[in-house]
Amino acid sequence: MAAKKKKTARGRKQDRARVAGGQDYEVRYEAKKTGRSASAVKQAVKKVGNARKRVERRLGR
């Protein structure tokens, strides 16, 4: 019997610092959070990259 794999928080902080423009649920979350449309979020990701702080700054949060 194999040992249970331990779940760690490694990588989660990095993941939260990014907005995956191709993932609809992340785009919807960011759109709801900032009060902007999903297309505006995708445009912001294209323009400034996928760093969450820069995207939110671009969207005027």
N, CA, C, O and CB atoms as a CASP TS submission, in Angstrom:
PFRMAT TS
TARGET T0000
AUTHOR 0000-0000-0000
METHOD Language model
MODEL 1
PARENT N/A
ATOM      1  N   MET     1       0.842  -1.174   0.000  1.00  0.00           N
ATOM      2  CA  MET     1       0.000   0.000   0.000  1.00  0.00           C
ATOM      3  C   MET     1       0.894   1.248   0.000  1.00  0.00           C
ATOM      4  O   MET     1       1.831   1.347   0.793  1.00  0.00           O
ATOM      5  CB  MET     1      -0.962  -0.008   1.224  1.00  0.00           C
ATOM      6  N   ALA     2       0.605   2.175  -0.875  1.00  0.00           N
ATOM      7  CA  ALA     2       1.411   3.397  -0.986  1.00  0.00           C
ATOM      8  C   ALA     2       1.085   4.364   0.145  1.00  0.00           C
ATOM      9  O   ALA     2      -0.041   4.430   0.637  1.00  0.00           O
ATOM     10  CB  ALA     2       1.177   4.078  -2.347  1.00  0.00           C
ATOM     11  N   ALA     3       2.104   5.104   0.535  1.00  0.00           N
ATOM     12  CA  ALA     3       1.907   6.099   1.587  1.00  0.00           C
ATOM     13  C   ALA     3       1.117   7.280   1.029  1.00  0.00           C
ATOM     14  O   ALA     3       1.205   7.598  -0.157  1.00  0.00           O
ATOM     15  CB  ALA     3       3.271   6.573   2.164  1.00  0.00           C
ATOM     16  N   LYS     4       0.339   7.928   1.907  1.00  0.00           N
ATOM     17  CA  LYS     4      -0.434   9.088   1.466  1.00  0.00           C
ATOM     18  C   LYS     4       0.503  10.232   1.127  1.00  0.00           C
ATOM     19  O   LYS     4       1.478  10.486   1.834  1.00  0.00           O
ATOM     20  CB  LYS     4      -1.445   9.523   2.547  1.00  0.00           C
ATOM     21  N   LYS     5       0.201  10.904   0.058  1.00  0.00           N
ATOM     22  CA  LYS     5       1.011  12.056  -0.344  1.00  0.00           C
ATOM     23  C   LYS     5       0.579  13.261   0.484  1.00  0.00           C
ATOM     24  O   LYS     5      -0.607  13.574   0.586  1.00  0.00           O
ATOM     25  CB  LYS     5       0.867  12.349  -1.878  1.00  0.00           C
ATOM     26  N   LYS     6       1.552  13.915   1.061  1.00  0.00           N
ATOM     27  CA  LYS     6       1.267  15.066   1.905  1.00  0.00           C
ATOM     28  C   LYS     6       0.982  16.286   1.034  1.00  0.00           C
ATOM     29  O   LYS     6       1.728  16.573   0.098  1.00  0.00           O
ATOM     30  CB  LYS     6       2.443  15.345   2.866  1.00  0.00           C
ATOM     31  N   LYS     7      -0.086  16.995   1.339  1.00  0.00           N
ATOM     32  CA  LYS     7      -0.395  18.220   0.602  1.00  0.00           C
ATOM     33  C   LYS     7       0.312  19.385   1.284  1.00  0.00           C
ATOM     34  O   LYS     7       0.276  19.528   2.507  1.00  0.00           O
ATOM     35  CB  LYS     7      -1.941  18.467   0.529  1.00  0.00           C
ATOM     36  N   THR     8       0.951  20.208   0.472  1.00  0.00           N
ATOM     37  CA  THR     8       1.641  21.365   1.029  1.00  0.00           C
ATOM     38  C   THR     8       1.102  22.633   0.400  1.00  0.00           C
ATOM     39  O   THR     8       0.372  22.579  -0.590  1.00  0.00           O
ATOM     40  CB  THR     8       3.160  21.259   0.813  1.00  0.00           C
ATOM     41  N   ALA     9       1.452  23.757   0.959  1.00  0.00           N
ATOM     42  CA  ALA     9       1.025  25.053   0.441  1.00  0.00           C
ATOM     43  C   ALA     9       2.016  25.583  -0.591  1.00  0.00           C
ATOM     44  O   ALA     9       1.846  26.690  -1.102  1.00  0.00           O
ATOM     45  CB  ALA     9       0.867  26.059   1.586  1.00  0.00           C
ATOM     46  N   ARG    10       3.038  24.809  -0.896  1.00  0.00           N
ATOM     47  CA  ARG    10       4.054  25.265  -1.831  1.00  0.00           C
ATOM     48  C   ARG    10       3.449  25.571  -3.198  1.00  0.00           C
ATOM     49  O   ARG    10       2.776  24.724  -3.786  1.00  0.00           O
ATOM     50  CB  ARG    10       5.155  24.220  -1.965  1.00  0.00           C
ATOM     51  N   GLY    11       3.682  26.751  -3.691  1.00  0.00           N
ATOM     52  CA  GLY    11       3.188  27.139  -4.989  1.00  0.00           C
ATOM     53  C   GLY    11       1.847  27.852  -4.965  1.00  0.00           C
ATOM     54  O   GLY    11       1.482  28.499  -5.947  1.00  0.00           O
ATOM     55  N   ARG    12       1.120  27.753  -3.891  1.00  0.00           N
ATOM     56  CA  ARG    12      -0.202  28.391  -3.828  1.00  0.00           C
ATOM     57  C   ARG    12      -0.093  29.904  -3.797  1.00  0.00           C
ATOM     58  O   ARG    12      -0.878  30.602  -4.439  1.00  0.00           O
ATOM     59  CB  ARG    12      -0.968  27.906  -2.604  1.00  0.00           C
ATOM     60  N   LYS    13       0.873  30.409  -3.056  1.00  0.00           N
ATOM     61  CA  LYS    13       1.042  31.858  -2.966  1.00  0.00           C
ATOM     62  C   LYS    13       1.388  32.427  -4.344  1.00  0.00           C
ATOM     63  O   LYS    13       0.889  33.485  -4.727  1.00  0.00           O
ATOM     64  CB  LYS    13       2.145  32.219  -1.933  1.00  0.00           C
ATOM     65  N   GLN    14       2.232  31.728  -5.076  1.00  0.00           N
ATOM     66  CA  GLN    14       2.591  32.165  -6.429  1.00  0.00           C
ATOM     67  C   GLN    14       1.370  32.131  -7.330  1.00  0.00           C
ATOM     68  O   GLN    14       1.180  33.025  -8.154  1.00  0.00           O
ATOM     69  CB  GLN    14       3.711  31.280  -7.013  1.00  0.00           C
ATOM     70  N   ASP    15       0.548  31.113  -7.182  1.00  0.00           N
ATOM     71  CA  ASP    15      -0.631  30.964  -8.020  1.00  0.00           C
ATOM     72  C   ASP    15      -1.636  32.083  -7.753  1.00  0.00           C
ATOM     73  O   ASP    15      -2.269  32.578  -8.685  1.00  0.00           O
ATOM     74  CB  ASP    15      -1.280  29.601  -7.784  1.00  0.00           C
ATOM     75  N   ARG    16      -1.785  32.479  -6.513  1.00  0.00           N
ATOM     76  CA  ARG    16      -2.726  33.538  -6.168  1.00  0.00           C
ATOM     77  C   ARG    16      -2.264  34.896  -6.673  1.00  0.00           C
ATOM     78  O   ARG    16      -3.072  35.811  -6.834  1.00  0.00           O
ATOM     79  CB  ARG    16      -2.926  33.590  -4.668  1.00  0.00           C
ATOM     80  N   ALA    17      -0.981  35.026  -6.922  1.00  0.00           N
ATOM     81  CA  ALA    17      -0.433  36.299  -7.394  1.00  0.00           C
ATOM     82  C   ALA    17      -0.621  36.478  -8.893  1.00  0.00           C
ATOM     83  O   ALA    17      -0.220  37.505  -9.441  1.00  0.00           O
ATOM     84  CB  ALA    17       1.044  36.395  -7.049  1.00  0.00           C
ATOM     85  N   ARG    18      -1.216  35.510  -9.564  1.00  0.00           N
ATOM     86  CA  ARG    18      -1.392  35.553 -11.018  1.00  0.00           C
ATOM     87  C   ARG    18      -2.863  35.440 -11.396  1.00  0.00           C
ATOM     88  O   ARG    18      -3.663  34.859 -10.663  1.00  0.00           O
ATOM     89  CB  ARG    18      -0.592  34.430 -11.688  1.00  0.00           C
ATOM     90  N   VAL    19      -3.206  36.001 -12.546  1.00  0.00           N
ATOM     91  CA  VAL    19      -4.547  35.859 -13.106  1.00  0.00           C
ATOM     92  C   VAL    19      -4.398  35.066 -14.390  1.00  0.00           C
ATOM     93  O   VAL    19      -3.740  35.515 -15.328  1.00  0.00           O
ATOM     94  CB  VAL    19      -5.237  37.258 -13.361  1.00  0.00           C
ATOM     95  N   ALA    20      -4.999  33.900 -14.436  1.00  0.00           N
ATOM     96  CA  ALA    20      -4.938  33.078 -15.643  1.00  0.00           C
ATOM     97  C   ALA    20      -6.010  33.571 -16.601  1.00  0.00           C
ATOM     98  O   ALA    20      -7.189  33.260 -16.431  1.00  0.00           O
ATOM     99  CB  ALA    20      -5.129  31.555 -15.315  1.00  0.00           C
ATOM    100  N   GLY    21      -5.607  34.340 -17.607  1.00  0.00           N
ATOM    101  CA  GLY    21      -6.545  34.927 -18.554  1.00  0.00           C
ATOM    102  C   GLY    21      -7.321  33.906 -19.358  1.00  0.00           C
ATOM    103  O   GLY    21      -8.397  34.212 -19.873  1.00  0.00           O
ATOM    104  N   GLY    22      -6.798  32.707 -19.474  1.00  0.00           N
ATOM    105  CA  GLY    22      -7.478  31.658 -20.226  1.00  0.00           C
ATOM    106  C   GLY    22      -8.451  30.841 -19.395  1.00  0.00           C
ATOM    107  O   GLY    22      -9.186  30.015 -19.939  1.00  0.00           O
ATOM    108  N   GLN    23      -8.467  31.055 -18.100  1.00  0.00           N
ATOM    109  CA  GLN    23      -9.358  30.312 -17.207  1.00  0.00           C
ATOM    110  C   GLN    23     -10.591  31.162 -16.914  1.00  0.00           C
ATOM    111  O   GLN    23     -10.499  32.186 -16.236  1.00  0.00           O
ATOM    112  CB  GLN    23      -8.628  29.919 -15.883  1.00  0.00           C
ATOM    113  N   ASP    24     -11.742  30.735 -17.427  1.00  0.00           N
ATOM    114  CA  ASP    24     -12.966  31.523 -17.286  1.00  0.00           C
ATOM    115  C   ASP    24     -13.320  31.828 -15.834  1.00  0.00           C
ATOM    116  O   ASP    24     -13.765  32.934 -15.528  1.00  0.00           O
ATOM    117  CB  ASP    24     -14.112  30.798 -17.936  1.00  0.00           C
ATOM    118  N   TYR    25     -13.127  30.857 -14.933  1.00  0.00           N
ATOM    119  CA  TYR    25     -13.497  31.095 -13.544  1.00  0.00           C
ATOM    120  C   TYR    25     -12.625  32.174 -12.911  1.00  0.00           C
ATOM    121  O   TYR    25     -13.107  32.938 -12.075  1.00  0.00           O
ATOM    122  CB  TYR    25     -13.393  29.805 -12.743  1.00  0.00           C
ATOM    123  N   GLU    26     -11.357  32.252 -13.291  1.00  0.00           N
ATOM    124  CA  GLU    26     -10.493  33.300 -12.742  1.00  0.00           C
ATOM    125  C   GLU    26     -10.856  34.658 -13.312  1.00  0.00           C
ATOM    126  O   GLU    26     -10.837  35.661 -12.600  1.00  0.00           O
ATOM    127  CB  GLU    26      -9.023  32.990 -13.027  1.00  0.00           C
ATOM    128  N   VAL    27     -11.186  34.692 -14.598  1.00  0.00           N
ATOM    129  CA  VAL    27     -11.588  35.947 -15.236  1.00  0.00           C
ATOM    130  C   VAL    27     -12.892  36.441 -14.617  1.00  0.00           C
ATOM    131  O   VAL    27     -13.027  37.629 -14.323  1.00  0.00           O
ATOM    132  CB  VAL    27     -11.746  35.762 -16.771  1.00  0.00           C
ATOM    133  N   ARG    28     -13.863  35.530 -14.415  1.00  0.00           N
ATOM    134  CA  ARG    28     -15.138  35.914 -13.792  1.00  0.00           C
ATOM    135  C   ARG    28     -14.930  36.429 -12.382  1.00  0.00           C
ATOM    136  O   ARG    28     -15.539  37.424 -11.988  1.00  0.00           O
ATOM    137  CB  ARG    28     -16.102  34.731 -13.772  1.00  0.00           C
ATOM    138  N   TYR    29     -14.072  35.760 -11.615  1.00  0.00           N
ATOM    139  CA  TYR    29     -13.794  36.181 -10.241  1.00  0.00           C
ATOM    140  C   TYR    29     -13.217  37.588 -10.218  1.00  0.00           C
ATOM    141  O   TYR    29     -13.662  38.437  -9.446  1.00  0.00           O
ATOM    142  CB  TYR    29     -12.826  35.201  -9.559  1.00  0.00           C
ATOM    143  N   GLU    30     -12.228  37.830 -11.064  1.00  0.00           N
ATOM    144  CA  GLU    30     -11.580  39.142 -11.097  1.00  0.00           C
ATOM    145  C   GLU    30     -12.546  40.219 -11.585  1.00  0.00           C
ATOM    146  O   GLU    30     -12.518  41.349 -11.098  1.00  0.00           O
ATOM    147  CB  GLU    30     -10.337  39.103 -11.997  1.00  0.00           C
ATOM    148  N   ALA    31     -13.402  39.867 -12.547  1.00  0.00           N
ATOM    149  CA  ALA    31     -14.400  40.815 -13.051  1.00  0.00           C
ATOM    150  C   ALA    31     -15.380  41.200 -11.947  1.00  0.00           C
ATOM    151  O   ALA    31     -15.709  42.375 -11.786  1.00  0.00           O
ATOM    152  CB  ALA    31     -15.160  40.216 -14.253  1.00  0.00           C
ATOM    153  N   LYS    32     -15.842  40.216 -11.194  1.00  0.00           N
ATOM    154  CA  LYS    32     -16.783  40.490 -10.100  1.00  0.00           C
ATOM    155  C   LYS    32     -16.104  41.306  -9.005  1.00  0.00           C
ATOM    156  O   LYS    32     -16.695  42.234  -8.454  1.00  0.00           O
ATOM    157  CB  LYS    32     -17.340  39.172  -9.515  1.00  0.00           C
ATOM    158  N   LYS    33     -14.884  40.959  -8.702  1.00  0.00           N
ATOM    159  CA  LYS    33     -14.133  41.628  -7.647  1.00  0.00           C
ATOM    160  C   LYS    33     -13.887  43.101  -7.960  1.00  0.00           C
ATOM    161  O   LYS    33     -13.948  43.947  -7.068  1.00  0.00           O
ATOM    162  CB  LYS    33     -12.813  40.923  -7.427  1.00  0.00           C
ATOM    163  N   THR    34     -13.608  43.405  -9.231  1.00  0.00           N
ATOM    164  CA  THR    34     -13.291  44.786  -9.616  1.00  0.00           C
ATOM    165  C   THR    34     -14.488  45.536 -10.166  1.00  0.00           C
ATOM    166  O   THR    34     -14.420  46.750 -10.354  1.00  0.00           O
ATOM    167  CB  THR    34     -12.189  44.795 -10.640  1.00  0.00           C
ATOM    168  N   GLY    35     -15.595  44.832 -10.430  1.00  0.00           N
ATOM    169  CA  GLY    35     -16.778  45.486 -10.973  1.00  0.00           C
ATOM    170  C   GLY    35     -16.662  45.805 -12.450  1.00  0.00           C
ATOM    171  O   GLY    35     -17.366  46.681 -12.952  1.00  0.00           O
ATOM    172  N   ARG    36     -15.793  45.115 -13.146  1.00  0.00           N
ATOM    173  CA  ARG    36     -15.597  45.321 -14.580  1.00  0.00           C
ATOM    174  C   ARG    36     -16.066  44.091 -15.340  1.00  0.00           C
ATOM    175  O   ARG    36     -16.405  43.074 -14.736  1.00  0.00           O
ATOM    176  CB  ARG    36     -14.112  45.625 -14.899  1.00  0.00           C
ATOM    177  N   SER    37     -16.085  44.181 -16.655  1.00  0.00           N
ATOM    178  CA  SER    37     -16.526  43.053 -17.474  1.00  0.00           C
ATOM    179  C   SER    37     -15.387  42.048 -17.641  1.00  0.00           C
ATOM    180  O   SER    37     -14.219  42.362 -17.416  1.00  0.00           O
ATOM    181  CB  SER    37     -17.021  43.542 -18.855  1.00  0.00           C
ATOM    182  N   ALA    38     -15.759  40.840 -18.038  1.00  0.00           N
ATOM    183  CA  ALA    38     -14.767  39.792 -18.271  1.00  0.00           C
ATOM    184  C   ALA    38     -13.839  40.179 -19.413  1.00  0.00           C
ATOM    185  O   ALA    38     -12.641  39.899 -19.365  1.00  0.00           O
ATOM    186  CB  ALA    38     -15.455  38.453 -18.576  1.00  0.00           C
ATOM    187  N   SER    39     -14.385  40.820 -20.435  1.00  0.00           N
ATOM    188  CA  SER    39     -13.535  41.227 -21.559  1.00  0.00           C
ATOM    189  C   SER    39     -12.533  42.299 -21.136  1.00  0.00           C
ATOM    190  O   SER    39     -11.412  42.336 -21.642  1.00  0.00           O
ATOM    191  CB  SER    39     -14.397  41.745 -22.720  1.00  0.00           C
ATOM    192  N   ALA    40     -12.934  43.177 -20.204  1.00  0.00           N
ATOM    193  CA  ALA    40     -12.012  44.188 -19.695  1.00  0.00           C
ATOM    194  C   ALA    40     -10.862  43.536 -18.936  1.00  0.00           C
ATOM    195  O   ALA    40      -9.719  43.985 -19.019  1.00  0.00           O
ATOM    196  CB  ALA    40     -12.749  45.182 -18.789  1.00  0.00           C
ATOM    197  N   VAL    41     -11.176  42.470 -18.194  1.00  0.00           N
ATOM    198  CA  VAL    41     -10.137  41.744 -17.455  1.00  0.00           C
ATOM    199  C   VAL    41      -9.168  41.095 -18.436  1.00  0.00           C
ATOM    200  O   VAL    41      -7.953  41.170 -18.253  1.00  0.00           O
ATOM    201  CB  VAL    41     -10.766  40.670 -16.523  1.00  0.00           C
ATOM    202  N   LYS    42      -9.707  40.453 -19.486  1.00  0.00           N
ATOM    203  CA  LYS    42      -8.839  39.803 -20.471  1.00  0.00           C
ATOM    204  C   LYS    42      -7.951  40.823 -21.167  1.00  0.00           C
ATOM    205  O   LYS    42      -6.775  40.556 -21.415  1.00  0.00           O
ATOM    206  CB  LYS    42      -9.675  39.040 -21.508  1.00  0.00           C
ATOM    207  N   GLN    43      -8.499  41.979 -21.481  1.00  0.00           N
ATOM    208  CA  GLN    43      -7.709  43.042 -22.115  1.00  0.00           C
ATOM    209  C   GLN    43      -6.592  43.500 -21.180  1.00  0.00           C
ATOM    210  O   GLN    43      -5.462  43.719 -21.617  1.00  0.00           O
ATOM    211  CB  GLN    43      -8.612  44.240 -22.499  1.00  0.00           C
ATOM    212  N   ALA    44      -6.908  43.645 -19.896  1.00  0.00           N
ATOM    213  CA  ALA    44      -5.904  44.069 -18.926  1.00  0.00           C
ATOM    214  C   ALA    44      -4.786  43.042 -18.814  1.00  0.00           C
ATOM    215  O   ALA    44      -3.613  43.406 -18.723  1.00  0.00           O
ATOM    216  CB  ALA    44      -6.546  44.298 -17.558  1.00  0.00           C
ATOM    217  N   VAL    45      -5.141  41.768 -18.820  1.00  0.00           N
ATOM    218  CA  VAL    45      -4.133  40.705 -18.744  1.00  0.00           C
ATOM    219  C   VAL    45      -3.229  40.761 -19.971  1.00  0.00           C
ATOM    220  O   VAL    45      -2.014  40.596 -19.858  1.00  0.00           O
ATOM    221  CB  VAL    45      -4.806  39.312 -18.631  1.00  0.00           C
ATOM    222  N   LYS    46      -3.819  40.993 -21.139  1.00  0.00           N
ATOM    223  CA  LYS    46      -3.018  41.104 -22.360  1.00  0.00           C
ATOM    224  C   LYS    46      -2.093  42.312 -22.309  1.00  0.00           C
ATOM    225  O   LYS    46      -0.946  42.245 -22.750  1.00  0.00           O
ATOM    226  CB  LYS    46      -3.927  41.197 -23.586  1.00  0.00           C
ATOM    227  N   LYS    47      -2.596  43.411 -21.770  1.00  0.00           N
ATOM    228  CA  LYS    47      -1.856  44.672 -21.776  1.00  0.00           C
ATOM    229  C   LYS    47      -0.711  44.696 -20.752  1.00  0.00           C
ATOM    230  O   LYS    47       0.404  45.098 -21.085  1.00  0.00           O
ATOM    231  CB  LYS    47      -2.807  45.822 -21.501  1.00  0.00           C
ATOM    232  N   VAL    48      -0.978  44.271 -19.516  1.00  0.00           N
ATOM    233  CA  VAL    48       0.022  44.411 -18.453  1.00  0.00           C
ATOM    234  C   VAL    48       0.609  43.095 -17.967  1.00  0.00           C
ATOM    235  O   VAL    48       1.482  43.099 -17.098  1.00  0.00           O
ATOM    236  CB  VAL    48      -0.582  45.122 -17.296  1.00  0.00           C
ATOM    237  N   GLY    49       0.153  41.973 -18.503  1.00  0.00           N
ATOM    238  CA  GLY    49       0.651  40.677 -18.047  1.00  0.00           C
ATOM    239  C   GLY    49      -0.304  40.067 -17.045  1.00  0.00           C
ATOM    240  O   GLY    49      -1.387  40.603 -16.808  1.00  0.00           O
ATOM    241  N   ASN    50       0.090  38.947 -16.453  1.00  0.00           N
ATOM    242  CA  ASN    50      -0.845  38.226 -15.591  1.00  0.00           C
ATOM    243  C   ASN    50      -0.622  38.436 -14.095  1.00  0.00           C
ATOM    244  O   ASN    50      -1.203  37.713 -13.286  1.00  0.00           O
ATOM    245  CB  ASN    50      -0.762  36.776 -15.889  1.00  0.00           C
ATOM    246  N   ALA    51       0.197  39.398 -13.713  1.00  0.00           N
ATOM    247  CA  ALA    51       0.386  39.687 -12.287  1.00  0.00           C
ATOM    248  C   ALA    51      -0.890  40.342 -11.750  1.00  0.00           C
ATOM    249  O   ALA    51      -1.339  41.363 -12.270  1.00  0.00           O
ATOM    250  CB  ALA    51       1.637  40.616 -12.055  1.00  0.00           C
ATOM    251  N   ARG    52      -1.464  39.746 -10.708  1.00  0.00           N
ATOM    252  CA  ARG    52      -2.745  40.206 -10.169  1.00  0.00           C
ATOM    253  C   ARG    52      -2.711  41.671  -9.751  1.00  0.00           C
ATOM    254  O   ARG    52      -3.667  42.402 -10.011  1.00  0.00           O
ATOM    255  CB  ARG    52      -3.142  39.353  -8.987  1.00  0.00           C
ATOM    256  N   LYS    53      -1.638  42.113  -9.114  1.00  0.00           N
ATOM    257  CA  LYS    53      -1.552  43.512  -8.668  1.00  0.00           C
ATOM    258  C   LYS    53      -1.609  44.471  -9.843  1.00  0.00           C
ATOM    259  O   LYS    53      -2.304  45.486  -9.790  1.00  0.00           O
ATOM    260  CB  LYS    53      -0.265  43.743  -7.874  1.00  0.00           C
ATOM    261  N   ARG    54      -0.873  44.149 -10.909  1.00  0.00           N
ATOM    262  CA  ARG    54      -0.866  45.029 -12.083  1.00  0.00           C
ATOM    263  C   ARG    54      -2.212  45.012 -12.792  1.00  0.00           C
ATOM    264  O   ARG    54      -2.666  46.050 -13.274  1.00  0.00           O
ATOM    265  CB  ARG    54       0.240  44.613 -13.057  1.00  0.00           C
ATOM    266  N   VAL    55      -2.852  43.861 -12.863  1.00  0.00           N
ATOM    267  CA  VAL    55      -4.166  43.770 -13.515  1.00  0.00           C
ATOM    268  C   VAL    55      -5.177  44.597 -12.737  1.00  0.00           C
ATOM    269  O   VAL    55      -5.941  45.359 -13.330  1.00  0.00           O
ATOM    270  CB  VAL    55      -4.638  42.290 -13.618  1.00  0.00           C
ATOM    271  N   GLU    56      -5.191  44.455 -11.409  1.00  0.00           N
ATOM    272  CA  GLU    56      -6.140  45.206 -10.590  1.00  0.00           C
ATOM    273  C   GLU    56      -5.872  46.702 -10.678  1.00  0.00           C
ATOM    274  O   GLU    56      -6.810  47.499 -10.705  1.00  0.00           O
ATOM    275  CB  GLU    56      -6.071  44.745  -9.132  1.00  0.00           C
ATOM    276  N   ARG    57      -4.606  47.087 -10.724  1.00  0.00           N
ATOM    277  CA  ARG    57      -4.260  48.494 -10.856  1.00  0.00           C
ATOM    278  C   ARG    57      -4.760  49.031 -12.193  1.00  0.00           C
ATOM    279  O   ARG    57      -5.280  50.144 -12.267  1.00  0.00           O
ATOM    280  CB  ARG    57      -2.737  48.696 -10.726  1.00  0.00           C
ATOM    281  N   ARG    58      -4.603  48.239 -13.244  1.00  0.00           N
ATOM    282  CA  ARG    58      -5.057  48.627 -14.580  1.00  0.00           C
ATOM    283  C   ARG    58      -6.583  48.783 -14.626  1.00  0.00           C
ATOM    284  O   ARG    58      -7.107  49.669 -15.301  1.00  0.00           O
ATOM    285  CB  ARG    58      -4.601  47.589 -15.618  1.00  0.00           C
ATOM    286  N   LEU    59      -7.278  47.914 -13.901  1.00  0.00           N
ATOM    287  CA  LEU    59      -8.735  47.958 -13.897  1.00  0.00           C
ATOM    288  C   LEU    59      -9.271  49.032 -12.950  1.00  0.00           C
ATOM    289  O   LEU    59     -10.478  49.268 -12.896  1.00  0.00           O
ATOM    290  CB  LEU    59      -9.296  46.600 -13.510  1.00  0.00           C
ATOM    291  N   GLY    60      -8.390  49.671 -12.215  1.00  0.00           N
ATOM    292  CA  GLY    60      -8.801  50.756 -11.334  1.00  0.00           C
ATOM    293  C   GLY    60      -9.462  50.323 -10.069  1.00  0.00           C
ATOM    294  O   GLY    60     -10.393  50.977  -9.597  1.00  0.00           O
ATOM    295  N   ARG    61      -9.005  49.235  -9.506  1.00  0.00           N
ATOM    296  CA  ARG    61      -9.594  48.745  -8.241  1.00  0.00           C
ATOM    297  C   ARG    61      -9.162  49.608  -7.099  1.00  0.00           C
ATOM    298  O   ARG    61      -9.549  49.361  -5.957  1.00  0.00           O
ATOM    299  CB  ARG    61      -9.199  47.288  -7.968  1.00  0.00           C
TER
END
